[in-house]
């Protein structure tokens, strides 16, 4: 039983290290006209949203950027909840030999 727990701990440690590395990765996506640019890290968290000034005035632009970030975070949270529904505690017990 302890051997499996040790293996699980090692896997968790490796996963945390991998996530740390992925968080350092930066990528950008651009609209075809290059008027909107989204920068995100390797764990799909939005770092920045750039909207070209010609698309809207500054007050609308700032609110839109804020709303887009909030919506993205909410979608990520909801996805995590759905994924956790599929994770069964019995599977974890089986991995630990219980």
DRENTORKOL-3810 file (N, C-alpha, C; in nm, 4 decimals):
REM DRENTORKOL-3810
@n.u->0.0832; n.v->-0.1198; n.w->0.0000; ca.u->0.0000; ca.v->0.0000; ca.w->0.0000; c.u->0.0871; c.v->0.1253; c.w->0.0000
@n.u->0.1931; n.v->0.1260; n.w->0.0820; ca.u->0.2771; ca.v->0.2450; ca.w->0.0900; c.u->0.3543; c.v->0.2682; c.w->-0.0388
@n.u->0.3859; n.v->0.1600; n.w->-0.1096; ca.u->0.4547; ca.v->0.1737; ca.w->-0.2380; c.u->0.3697; c.v->0.2489; c.w->-0.3383
@n.u->0.2397; n.v->0.2169; n.w->-0.3419; ca.u->0.1486; ca.v->0.2859; ca.w->-0.4326; c.u->0.1309; c.v->0.4314; c.w->-0.3918
@n.u->0.1246; n.v->0.4565; n.w->-0.2614; ca.u->0.1116; ca.v->0.5942; ca.w->-0.2124; c.u->0.2362; c.v->0.6741; c.w->-0.2489
@n.u->0.3513; n.v->0.6100; n.w->-0.2382; ca.u->0.4770; ca.v->0.6760; ca.w->-0.2737; c.u->0.4791; c.v->0.7098; c.w->-0.4229
@n.u->0.4315; n.v->0.6147; n.w->-0.5054; ca.u->0.4235; ca.v->0.6385; ca.w->-0.6496; c.u->0.3276; c.v->0.7531; c.w->-0.6806
@n.u->0.2149; n.v->0.7560; n.w->-0.6102; ca.u->0.1168; ca.v->0.8620; ca.w->-0.6304; c.u->0.1763; c.v->0.9973; c.w->-0.5931
@n.u->0.2489; n.v->1.0010; n.w->-0.4822; ca.u->0.3147; ca.v->1.1252; ca.w->-0.4399; c.u->0.4144; c.v->1.1710; c.w->-0.5456
@n.u->0.4920; n.v->1.0786; n.w->-0.5997; ca.u->0.5907; ca.v->1.1131; ca.w->-0.7030; c.u->0.5214; c.v->1.1669; c.w->-0.8278
@n.u->0.4082; n.v->1.1061; n.w->-0.8650; ca.u->0.3330; ca.v->1.1534; ca.w->-0.9814; c.u->0.2783; c.v->1.2934; c.w->-0.9568
@n.u->0.2269; n.v->1.3180; n.w->-0.8360; ca.u->0.1740; ca.v->1.4500; ca.w->-0.8029; c.u->0.2842; c.v->1.5544; c.w->-0.8065
@n.u->0.4000; n.v->1.5198; n.w->-0.7540; ca.u->0.5132; ca.v->1.6122; ca.w->-0.7534; c.u->0.5549; c.v->1.6453; c.w->-0.8963
@n.u->0.5600; n.v->1.5436; n.w->-0.9809; ca.u->0.5958; ca.v->1.5638; ca.w->-1.1211; c.u->0.4917; c.v->1.6507; c.w->-1.1920
@n.u->0.3646; n.v->1.6282; n.w->-1.1614; ca.u->0.2574; ca.v->1.7072; ca.w->-1.2226; c.u->0.2666; c.v->1.8535; c.w->-1.1800
@n.u->0.2979; n.v->1.8782; n.w->-1.0527; ca.u->0.3125; ca.v->2.0164; ca.w->-1.0053; c.u->0.4291; c.v->2.0853; c.w->-1.0755
@n.u->0.5391; n.v->2.0140; n.w->-1.0923; ca.u->0.6558; ca.v->2.0709; ca.w->-1.1598; c.u->0.6240; c.v->2.1008; c.w->-1.3065
@n.u->0.5522; n.v->2.0099; n.w->-1.3691; ca.u->0.5141; ca.v->2.0298; ca.w->-1.5089; c.u->0.4221; c.v->2.1508; c.w->-1.5231
@n.u->0.3273; n.v->2.1654; n.w->-1.4305; ca.u->0.2363; ca.v->2.2792; ca.w->-1.4354; c.u->0.3132; c.v->2.4095; c.w->-1.4135
@n.u->0.4106; n.v->2.4072; n.w->-1.3245; ca.u->0.4936; ca.v->2.5250; ca.w->-1.2999; c.u->0.5667; c.v->2.5663; c.w->-1.4277
@n.u->0.6199; n.v->2.4673; n.w->-1.4990; ca.u->0.6887; ca.v->2.4952; ca.w->-1.6247; c.u->0.5914; c.v->2.5484; c.w->-1.7296
@n.u->0.4722; n.v->2.4886; n.w->-1.7360; ca.u->0.3723; ca.v->2.5322; ca.w->-1.8343; c.u->0.3272; c.v->2.6750; c.w->-1.8067
@n.u->0.3229; n.v->2.7128; n.w->-1.6798; ca.u->0.2807; ca.v->2.8477; ca.w->-1.6433; c.u->0.3798; c.v->2.9521; c.w->-1.6958
@n.u->0.5051; n.v->2.9114; n.w->-1.7172; ca.u->0.6075; ca.v->3.0029; ca.w->-1.7683; c.u->0.5971; c.v->3.0220; c.w->-1.9202
@n.u->0.5332; n.v->2.9294; n.w->-1.9893; ca.u->0.5172; ca.v->2.9363; ca.w->-2.1342; c.u->0.4210; c.v->3.0489; c.w->-2.1707
@n.u->0.4535; n.v->3.1273; n.w->-2.2715; ca.u->0.3677; ca.v->3.2369; ca.w->-2.3172; c.u->0.3417; c.v->3.2225; c.w->-2.4671
@n.u->0.2156; n.v->3.2375; n.w->-2.5056; ca.u->0.1775; ca.v->3.2344; ca.w->-2.6469; c.u->0.0797; c.v->3.3476; c.w->-2.6747
@n.u->0.0656; n.v->3.3816; n.w->-2.8029; ca.u->-0.0295; ca.v->3.4841; ca.w->-2.8442; c.u->-0.1181; c.v->3.4296; c.w->-2.9551
@n.u->-0.2408; n.v->3.4771; n.w->-2.9552; ca.u->-0.3329; ca.v->3.4503; ca.w->-3.0645; c.u->-0.3820; c.v->3.5839; c.w->-3.1171
@n.u->-0.3930; n.v->3.5953; n.w->-3.2503; ca.u->-0.4346; ca.v->3.7215; ca.w->-3.3122; c.u->-0.5550; c.v->3.6980; c.w->-3.4016
@n.u->-0.6413; n.v->3.7986; n.w->-3.4066; ca.u->-0.7501; ca.v->3.7941; ca.w->-3.5028; c.u->-0.6898; c.v->3.8102; c.w->-3.6427
@n.u->-0.7642; n.v->3.7721; n.w->-3.7452; ca.u->-0.7122; ca.v->3.7800; ca.w->-3.8819; c.u->-0.6672; c.v->3.9202; c.w->-3.9184
@n.u->-0.7389; n.v->4.0220; n.w->-3.8694; ca.u->-0.7027; ca.v->4.1607; ca.w->-3.9002; c.u->-0.6001; c.v->4.2172; c.w->-3.8020
@n.u->-0.5594; n.v->4.1356; n.w->-3.7047; ca.u->-0.4609; ca.v->4.1720; ca.w->-3.6022; c.u->-0.5042; c.v->4.2899; c.w->-3.5153
@n.u->-0.6347; n.v->4.3117; n.w->-3.5034; ca.u->-0.6862; ca.v->4.4192; ca.w->-3.4195; c.u->-0.7107; c.v->4.3720; c.w->-3.2762
@n.u->-0.7129; n.v->4.2409; n.w->-3.2556; ca.u->-0.7279; ca.v->4.1836; ca.w->-3.1220; c.u->-0.6171; c.v->4.0801; c.w->-3.1029
@n.u->-0.5466; n.v->4.0905; n.w->-2.9888; ca.u->-0.4382; ca.v->3.9977; ca.w->-2.9560; c.u->-0.4604; c.v->3.9474; c.w->-2.8134
@n.u->-0.4587; n.v->3.8161; n.w->-2.7961; ca.u->-0.4721; ca.v->3.7560; ca.w->-2.6634; c.u->-0.3414; c.v->3.6853; c.w->-2.6302
@n.u->-0.2883; n.v->3.7149; n.w->-2.5118; ca.u->-0.1678; ca.v->3.6477; ca.w->-2.4624; c.u->-0.2090; c.v->3.5561; c.w->-2.3481
@n.u->-0.1611; n.v->3.4317; n.w->-2.3518; ca.u->-0.1946; ca.v->3.3378; ca.w->-2.2452; c.u->-0.0731; c.v->3.2538; c.w->-2.2102
@n.u->-0.0798; n.v->3.1920; n.w->-2.0916; ca.u->0.0293; ca.v->3.1047; ca.w->-2.0505; c.u->-0.0051; c.v->2.9604; c.w->-2.0864
@n.u->0.0862; n.v->2.8704; n.w->-2.0539; ca.u->0.0710; ca.v->2.7306; ca.w->-2.0907; c.u->-0.0378; c.v->2.6547; c.w->-2.0177
@n.u->-0.0960; n.v->2.7135; n.w->-1.9138; ca.u->-0.2089; ca.v->2.6508; ca.w->-1.8456; c.u->-0.3392; c.v->2.7215; c.w->-1.8825
@n.u->-0.3354; n.v->2.7904; n.w->-1.9965; ca.u->-0.4512; ca.v->2.8547; ca.w->-2.0580; c.u->-0.5123; c.v->2.9655; c.w->-1.9744
@n.u->-0.4304; n.v->3.0345; n.w->-1.8960; ca.u->-0.4764; ca.v->3.1524; ca.w->-1.8235; c.u->-0.4434; c.v->3.2746; c.w->-1.9086
@n.u->-0.5409; n.v->3.3624; n.w->-1.9270; ca.u->-0.5184; ca.v->3.4834; ca.w->-2.0053; c.u->-0.4288; c.v->3.5776; c.w->-1.9274
@n.u->-0.3212; n.v->3.6197; n.w->-1.9901; ca.u->-0.2283; ca.v->3.7149; ca.w->-1.9304; c.u->-0.2641; c.v->3.8573; c.w->-1.9731
@n.u->-0.3041; n.v->3.8735; n.w->-2.0991; ca.u->-0.3330; ca.v->4.0074; ca.w->-2.1498; c.u->-0.4244; c.v->3.9982; c.w->-2.2717
@n.u->-0.5075; n.v->4.1000; n.w->-2.2882; ca.u->-0.5907; ca.v->4.1145; ca.w->-2.4075; c.u->-0.5666; c.v->4.2542; c.w->-2.4619
@n.u->-0.5261; n.v->4.2617; n.w->-2.5876; ca.u->-0.5044; ca.v->4.3908; ca.w->-2.6524; c.u->-0.6113; c.v->4.4097; c.w->-2.7596
@n.u->-0.6772; n.v->4.5242; n.w->-2.7554; ca.u->-0.7786; ca.v->4.5580; ca.w->-2.8550; c.u->-0.7364; c.v->4.6896; c.w->-2.9178
@n.u->-0.7235; n.v->4.6896; n.w->-3.0493; ca.u->-0.6783; ca.v->4.8099; ca.w->-3.1193; c.u->-0.7787; c.v->4.9229; c.w->-3.0970
@n.u->-0.7256; n.v->5.0422; n.w->-3.0752; ca.u->-0.8088; ca.v->5.1584; ca.w->-3.0423; c.u->-0.9164; c.v->5.1887; c.w->-3.1456
@n.u->-0.8932; n.v->5.1544; n.w->-3.2711; ca.u->-0.9919; ca.v->5.1884; ca.w->-3.3736; c.u->-1.1208; c.v->5.1075; c.w->-3.3609
@n.u->-1.1199; n.v->5.0024; n.w->-3.2807; ca.u->-1.2399; ca.v->4.9205; ca.w->-3.2654; c.u->-1.3430; c.v->4.9809; c.w->-3.1708
@n.u->-1.2982; n.v->5.0618; n.w->-3.0736; ca.u->-1.3916; ca.v->5.1213; ca.w->-2.9776; c.u->-1.3210; c.v->5.2276; c.w->-2.8956
@n.u->-1.3996; n.v->5.3078; n.w->-2.8227; ca.u->-1.3350; ca.v->5.4098; ca.w->-2.7402; c.u->-1.2767; c.v->5.3464; c.w->-2.6135
@n.u->-1.1902; n.v->5.4198; n.w->-2.5465; ca.u->-1.1111; ca.v->5.3670; ca.w->-2.4352; c.u->-1.1958; c.v->5.3138; c.w->-2.3197
@n.u->-1.3039; n.v->5.3842; n.w->-2.2813; ca.u->-1.3841; ca.v->5.3388; ca.w->-2.1672; c.u->-1.4514; c.v->5.2052; c.w->-2.1976
@n.u->-1.5013; n.v->5.1872; n.w->-2.3182; ca.u->-1.5626; ca.v->5.0601; ca.w->-2.3566; c.u->-1.4576; c.v->4.9497; c.w->-2.3651
@n.u->-1.3413; n.v->4.9847; n.w->-2.4157; ca.u->-1.2335; ca.v->4.8880; ca.w->-2.4341; c.u->-1.1897; c.v->4.8285; c.w->-2.3002
@n.u->-1.1683; n.v->4.9119; n.w->-2.2005; ca.u->-1.1252; ca.v->4.8632; ca.w->-2.0692; c.u->-1.2286; c.v->4.7705; c.w->-2.0071
@n.u->-1.3563; n.v->4.8046; n.w->-2.0192; ca.u->-1.4622; ca.v->4.7199; ca.w->-1.9641; c.u->-1.4700; c.v->4.5876; c.w->-2.0393
@n.u->-1.4549; n.v->4.5919; n.w->-2.1714; ca.u->-1.4596; ca.v->4.4692; ca.w->-2.2502; c.u->-1.3456; c.v->4.3749; c.w->-2.2120
@n.u->-1.2256; n.v->4.4281; n.w->-2.1973; ca.u->-1.1104; ca.v->4.3464; ca.w->-2.1578; c.u->-1.1371; c.v->4.2810; c.w->-2.0223
@n.u->-1.1859; n.v->4.3587; n.w->-1.9273; ca.u->-1.2159; ca.v->4.3060; ca.w->-1.7936; c.u->-1.3221; c.v->4.1956; c.w->-1.8016
@n.u->-1.4266; n.v->4.2187; n.w->-1.8783; ca.u->-1.5347; ca.v->4.1207; ca.w->-1.8912; c.u->-1.4870; c.v->3.9928; c.w->-1.9597
@n.u->-1.4029; n.v->4.0064; n.w->-2.0615; ca.u->-1.3492; ca.v->3.8886; ca.w->-2.1299; c.u->-1.2659; c.v->3.8027; c.w->-2.0348
@n.u->-1.1827; n.v->3.8661; n.w->-1.9546; ca.u->-1.1002; ca.v->3.7920; ca.w->-1.8584; c.u->-1.1876; c.v->3.7205; c.w->-1.7556
@n.u->-1.2915; n.v->3.7887; n.w->-1.7061; ca.u->-1.3807; ca.v->3.7283; ca.w->-1.6070; c.u->-1.4559; c.v->3.6093; c.w->-1.6667
@n.u->-1.5028; n.v->3.6249; n.w->-1.7902; ca.u->-1.5757; ca.v->3.5163; ca.w->-1.8560; c.u->-1.4847; c.v->3.3959; c.w->-1.8787
@n.u->-1.3613; n.v->3.4213; n.w->-1.9182; ca.u->-1.2657; ca.v->3.3125; ca.w->-1.9401; c.u->-1.2397; c.v->3.2368; c.w->-1.8092
@n.u->-1.2193; n.v->3.3098; n.w->-1.6996; ca.u->-1.1946; ca.v->3.2462; ca.w->-1.5698; c.u->-1.3156; c.v->3.1640; c.w->-1.5258
@n.u->-1.4347; n.v->3.2165; n.w->-1.5497; ca.u->-1.5560; ca.v->3.1450; ca.w->-1.5125; c.u->-1.5685; c.v->3.0161; c.w->-1.5935
@n.u->-1.5382; n.v->3.0226; n.w->-1.7219; ca.u->-1.5439; ca.v->2.9033; ca.w->-1.8063; c.u->-1.4425; c.v->2.7995; c.w->-1.7588
@n.u->-1.3228; n.v->2.8426; n.w->-1.7229; ca.u->-1.2213; ca.v->2.7498; ca.w->-1.6720; c.u->-1.2685; c.v->2.6831; c.w->-1.5431
@n.u->-1.3267; n.v->2.7624; n.w->-1.4534; ca.u->-1.3756; ca.v->2.7096; ca.w->-1.3258; c.u->-1.4855; c.v->2.6060; c.w->-1.3503
@n.u->-1.5769; n.v->2.6369; n.w->-1.4411; ca.u->-1.6856; ca.v->2.5445; ca.w->-1.4709; c.u->-1.6338; c.v->2.4161; c.w->-1.5351
@n.u->-1.5326; n.v->2.4274; n.w->-1.6197; ca.u->-1.4723; ca.v->2.3096; ca.w->-1.6805; c.u->-1.4084; c.v->2.2209; c.w->-1.5738
@n.u->-1.3385; n.v->2.2821; n.w->-1.4805; ca.u->-1.2758; ca.v->2.2049; ca.w->-1.3728; c.u->-1.3806; c.v->2.1317; c.w->-1.2896
@n.u->-1.4928; n.v->2.1980; n.w->-1.2626; ca.u->-1.6004; ca.v->2.1334; ca.w->-1.1866; c.u->-1.6527; c.v->2.0110; c.w->-1.2610
@n.u->-1.6738; n.v->2.0265; n.w->-1.3918; ca.u->-1.7243; ca.v->1.9151; ca.w->-1.4722; c.u->-1.6244; c.v->1.8002; c.w->-1.4754
@n.u->-1.4968; n.v->1.8327; n.w->-1.4855; ca.u->-1.3939; ca.v->1.7296; ca.w->-1.4887; c.u->-1.3869; c.v->1.6557; c.w->-1.3557
@n.u->-1.4078; n.v->1.7266; n.w->-1.2455; ca.u->-1.4033; ca.v->1.6640; ca.w->-1.1135; c.u->-1.5223; c.v->1.5705; c.w->-1.0918
@n.u->-1.6338; n.v->1.5974; n.w->-1.1582; ca.u->-1.7485; ca.v->1.5076; ca.w->-1.1467; c.u->-1.7115; c.v->1.3685; c.w->-1.1975
@n.u->-1.6271; n.v->1.3651; n.w->-1.3001; ca.u->-1.5865; ca.v->1.2380; ca.w->-1.3589; c.u->-1.4809; c.v->1.1664; c.w->-1.2759
@n.u->-1.4145; n.v->1.2399; n.w->-1.1867; ca.u->-1.3107; ca.v->1.1790; ca.w->-1.1034; c.u->-1.3767; c.v->1.1136; c.w->-0.9839
@n.u->-1.3689; n.v->0.9862; n.w->-0.9780; ca.u->-1.4364; ca.v->0.9075; ca.w->-0.8749; c.u->-1.3387; c.v->0.8746; c.w->-0.7623
@n.u->-1.3783; n.v->0.8973; n.w->-0.6384; ca.u->-1.2926; ca.v->0.8671; ca.w->-0.5235; c.u->-1.2592; c.v->0.7177; c.w->-0.5174
@n.u->-1.3465; n.v->0.6330; n.w->-0.5710; ca.u->-1.3168; ca.v->0.4898; ca.w->-0.5735; c.u->-1.1943; c.v->0.4613; c.w->-0.6602
@n.u->-1.1762; n.v->0.5398; n.w->-0.7665; ca.u->-1.0576; ca.v->0.5234; ca.w->-0.8510; c.u->-0.9323; c.v->0.5550; c.w->-0.7705
@n.u->-0.9390; n.v->0.6603; n.w->-0.6892; ca.u->-0.8247; ca.v->0.6977; ca.w->-0.6061; c.u->-0.7946; c.v->0.5878; c.w->-0.5042
@n.u->-0.8991; n.v->0.5352; n.w->-0.4429; ca.u->-0.8792; ca.v->0.4272; ca.w->-0.3463; c.u->-0.8153; c.v->0.3060; c.w->-0.4132
@n.u->-0.8577; n.v->0.2776; n.w->-0.5356; ca.u->-0.8003; ca.v->0.1656; ca.w->-0.6096; c.u->-0.6524; c.v->0.1855; c.w->-0.6368
@n.u->-0.6131; n.v->0.3093; n.w->-0.6656; ca.u->-0.4721; ca.v->0.3387; ca.w->-0.6899; c.u->-0.3898; c.v->0.3195; c.w->-0.5634
@n.u->-0.4536; n.v->0.3443; n.w->-0.4489; ca.u->-0.3835; ca.v->0.3324; ca.w->-0.3211; c.u->-0.3938; c.v->0.1916; c.w->-0.2628
@n.u->-0.4609; n.v->0.1036; n.w->-0.3337; ca.u->-0.4726; ca.v->-0.0344; ca.w->-0.2861; c.u->-0.5822; c.v->-0.0553; c.w->-0.1843
@n.u->-0.6751; n.v->0.0408; n.w->-0.1764; ca.u->-0.7796; ca.v->0.0318; ca.w->-0.0746; c.u->-0.9100; c.v->-0.0071; c.w->-0.1243
END
